[in-house]
Amino acid sequence: MKPHQKLHTSLLTGLIAIAASSYLSIAPVIAADAYPNKPITLVVPFSAGGPTDAVARLIAVPMGKDLGQTVIVENTVGAGGTIATTRVARAAPDGYILYLHHMGMATAPALYKKLPFDPMKDFEYIGQVVDVPMVLLGRKNFPANNFKELEAYIKVNKEKVTIANAGPGSVSQLCGLLLMSREGVELTTVPYKGTGPALTDLLGGQVDLLCDQTTQTVPYIKDNLVKAYGVTTLKRLPGLSNIPTLDEQGLKGFEVKAWHGLYAPKGTPPEVLAKINKALRVALNNPEVKARLGESNIEVVPMSKVTSESLKNQLDSEINKWGPVIRKAGAYAD
């Protein structure tokens, strides 16, 4: 090769390298500026019509309007939410797959001996979303008429009493575990595939008790189709002010709220996460969304909690809170 040809080849190689380097350095910025340019999928780990699904569908529309793209809610059910969580953890970190999950994100490490994901390492944290309170319910013809009578009844009858839940990892299961732990009794747990079937059997008198979220129980409580023994928040709920808290009835500090967080796969660009966080804030400040959530006594978290740091801290705190309760009960999932 002649000297001038070598110089030309060397110069061309250098220019290609500079161009490639420049492209790589601006590619994330270009991607973030263009985001989103197609519909976004919001994954929910539970079936349609359930409490978490209801929250997802309420925030999806205003989030989509703010982002300029449709946000499609997709239900990926099974294995207590771990199938959906694994799917999101392995998804491309481009902002087109988001994940709405409740406190089950924090309890999975204790419930499952082996997990294909790490809640503290495999996700980006967008922000907390809502807190959904719960109510301890009994079938309409259950002998106990109030919480004091319920305490006396379960301490005598123990495993003869059945308490339903929506399946492994569900908030209703955790609420039941905490209740049994605090009361020092072992009831017969009856797991279902979702909250809907569990509530249906409670209404039909096939099971005795159920600790369920207010998202779908309020109408049945108000129509006296079930007995409400107490709410699981530290303060009474505005829409159910006649129902005392379990805390004020003797179970001091008893608090179970189905807190929800919004996540993205690890590695999603910060600029994209910022856009999603803004859209989430817009949705949670939407008057119609707030009104609809308020009808079910669902509390929108303060904007100070709609942050990455707040959600990460909440997740870490809840992992430490529920781990000992689950391990003490030996409530492992398959």
N, C-alpha and C positions, 0 to 999 in steps of 0.2 A: 504494500500500500504506500502511495506517495505521501510526502509530508503534508501537503495541503489537504489530501483526503483524510489523513489522520486527524488534522485540526478540525475539519468539517464534522467528522464523526464524533469527536470529543465535545464539540460545541453543541451538536444536536442532542447528544445524551444528556448534557448539562441542562439544556433548555427543557427537555422532557421531565427531568427530575424536579426542576424548579416548578414547572407547571403542575406536576402531580402533588408536590408538597403544598402548593398554594390551594389546589382543589380540596385536599384533605383538610386544610385548616379552615376553609370557609364552608365546607359541606354541611356541618352541623348547624351553622347559622342559617344557611339557605333552607335546610329542612325545617328548622324552628320557625322561620319567617313564613314558610308555606303552610305550616300546620294550622288547622287540618284541611286536607284537600279531598277527603273521602269520609264516609260515615264512620262513627266510633262505636265500638261494642262495649257495653257495660255489663260485665259478667256478674251474675248473682248465683250463689251456691245452693239456692233452695228453689222449690217449685213455685210456679206462678200462682198468685193469689195469697201467698204467705206474707208475713209482716215485712221481711227484708225486701221482697219483691215489690210490695206496695210503696215503700220509701223510694226504691230505685226508679220506679215509673213516674213518681211525682217529680223527682229532680231532673230526670232525663230530658224532658221537653225544654225547660228554661235553660239548662246547660247547653243543649243543642243550639238554641237560638243565639246564645252568647258566642258560641264557637263558630256558628255559621255552617254547621253540619248536623245531620241527624245522629242522635245518640240512641242506639238500639239496645234494649235490654234483652239479655240472653240468659236463660236459666240452664245452668250446668249442674245437675243434681247428683247426689250419691256420696256415700262414705263420709257422712257428717260434714260435708263441705270440702273435704280434702281433694276430691277430684278437680273441682273448680280452682282451688288454690294452686294446685300443681300445674294446671293448665296455664294460669296467669303467670306463675313464676317462670315458666319455660317459654312464654310468648316473646315476640320481638319487642324490644324496648323503644317503640316509636310513638307511643301515645295513642295508638288506635285500639288498645285493649286496656280497659280499666276494670277495677274490681271493688265491689261494695260488699263488705262482710261485717258481721257483728262480732261480739266478744268470743265467738268460736275460734277466731284467729289466735286468741291468746290461750285457749284451753287445749288446742290440738296437741301441743308438745307433751302434755301430761296424759292425754287420752290415748294417744297412739304411740306404741313402743318404737316404731320406725316411721319416719316421715320423709318423703322425697323433696321436702323444702324446709327452709328455716325462716320462720316469720320475721326474725330480726335481721336477716342478711339478704334475703332474696327479693326484696320489694323496695320501691320508693314510696314514701308516705306523703299523701297529698293533704289530708286533714280529717279531723273528726267531723261527723255529719249530724247525727241525732242521737238522743237517748230515749229508748222506749221502755217505760215502766212495765211492771208485771203485777198480776193479781193472783192470789191463791184462791182457787175456785173449788167448789164441791158440787156433786150432782144435786139436783133440786130436792130429791127425797133423802139426802144423807142425814143421818140422825143428829149430827152436831149443828146447832143453829148459829153459833158464833165461835170465835177463835178459842176462847177459854174452854168451851165444850169440846172443840176439835182436839185440843191438846190432851185433855183427859181421855178422850175416846181412843186416839192413836196410841197412847201409852199403855192402854189396856189391851187393845186388839192387835197392835203391831202389824205383823206380816199379813194379817187378814185384810188390812186396808190396802187398796190398790191406788197407785199414783201414776198417771200417764205422763209420757213425754213425747216430744217430736222426733226422737231418735238420738243416737250417740253424738255428743258434741253440741246438741241443741241447748238453747238457753233454758228451756223448760226442764231439761235433765239436770242442769247445774243448779237451778233454783230448788229442785227436789232434793238434790244431794245436800245442799246447804241446810235445808229445812230439817232433814233427817239427822244431820250432824249436830245441829243446834239442839234438837229435841232428844237426841240420844236414842233414837229408835230406828229399826229397819222396817220399812214398808215394802210391799211388793211392787216393783216398778214394771210398768207395761210400756215398752217402746213402740212407737209408730213411725211410719215413713212420712213424716210431716206433721205440722200443727193441725191442719184441717181434719184428718182422720181422728186424731186424739180428741179434738174438741167435739166432733160428731158423736163419738162414743161416750163422752162425758154427758152430753145433752141427752143421749139415749139411755143413760144409766148403767152402761156396761163397765165403767170405771168410777172410782170414788172421788179422786182428786186430780187436779191439774194446775200447775203454775204456768200461766200463759201471758203473753204480751197483750197490752191494751188495744193493739192495732185492730184486732177482730173480736175481742170479747166484750167491749163496752155495750153493744146493743143487747146482748144476751143478759148482761148484768141488769141493765135498765128494764128489761122485760121480765125480770125475775125467773128466768129459765135456768139459772144456776145460782148457787150460794156463793157470795163473795166474803171470804174470811179476813182479807187484809191486803193492802198494797205493799209492794216491796221497795218503796222509796222511803226516805227519811222524813219527807213531808207529804201531807195529803195532796191528792191530785185535784186540780180545779174542777174537772168534769165528773169526779167521783168523790166529792167532798164528804159524803156521808159514810164512806168506807174508811175506817182507821188504818193506820200503817201497822205492820207487824212490829216495828220498832216500839211504837207507843203502847202496844199490847203485851210487851214483856220481852220480846226478842231484840234486845238492845243492839243497835248497830247493824241489824239485818237489812242489807241493801243489795238488790240485784236489778241492774238496768241493762237492757240489751243495747249497749253503746255500739255505734256503727262508725266505720272508717272507710275512706276511699284510698285505694292503692293503685300502683302501676308497677310493671316489671322493673327490676333493678337495671339501672343504666339508662332509663328514659331521660332525655336531655333536660337540664334545669329550665331552659326557656319554654319547653313544652309543658313541663309540670306547672310552671307559673301561669300559663294560659288556662290550664285545667283548674287550678286552684281558684283563679278569678271567676271562672264559669260556675264553680261550685258555690262560691260566695253569692253570686248573683241569684242562683237558684234558691238558696236558703233564705235570701232576703225578699223573695217573691211573695207578695201578699197572699195570693191564692194558695201557694204551697204551704205557707205558714198557717193559713186558716184550715186547710185540709188536714194537716198534721195535728193541729190543735184539737180537732174533732175527736181524735183518737188518743188524746193526752200525750202525744209525742212531742218531746221538747227539742227544738233546734238549739244546738250548742252555741254558746257565745262565740262571736267571730274570733276572739283570741285563741280559741281551740281549733279553728279551721286552719291549722298550720301543720307543716311536716313535723316539726319538733314536738308539738303537743300530741299528735297521734302516736309518734314513736315512743314517747314517755308513757302514754296511756297503755300501749301494748305491753311494754316492759313491766309496768306495775301490775297489770292484770295477770300476766304469766306467773309472776311471783305470788299473787293472791290465790289463784285457783289451783295451781300445781299441788300444794299440800292437801287441799280439800279432796281433789280427785284421787290422789295417790292413797290417802287414808281410807277412802271408800273402796279402793280397788276397782274403780269403774273404768276399766280399760276397754277400748273398742277393738274390733277385729281389724 
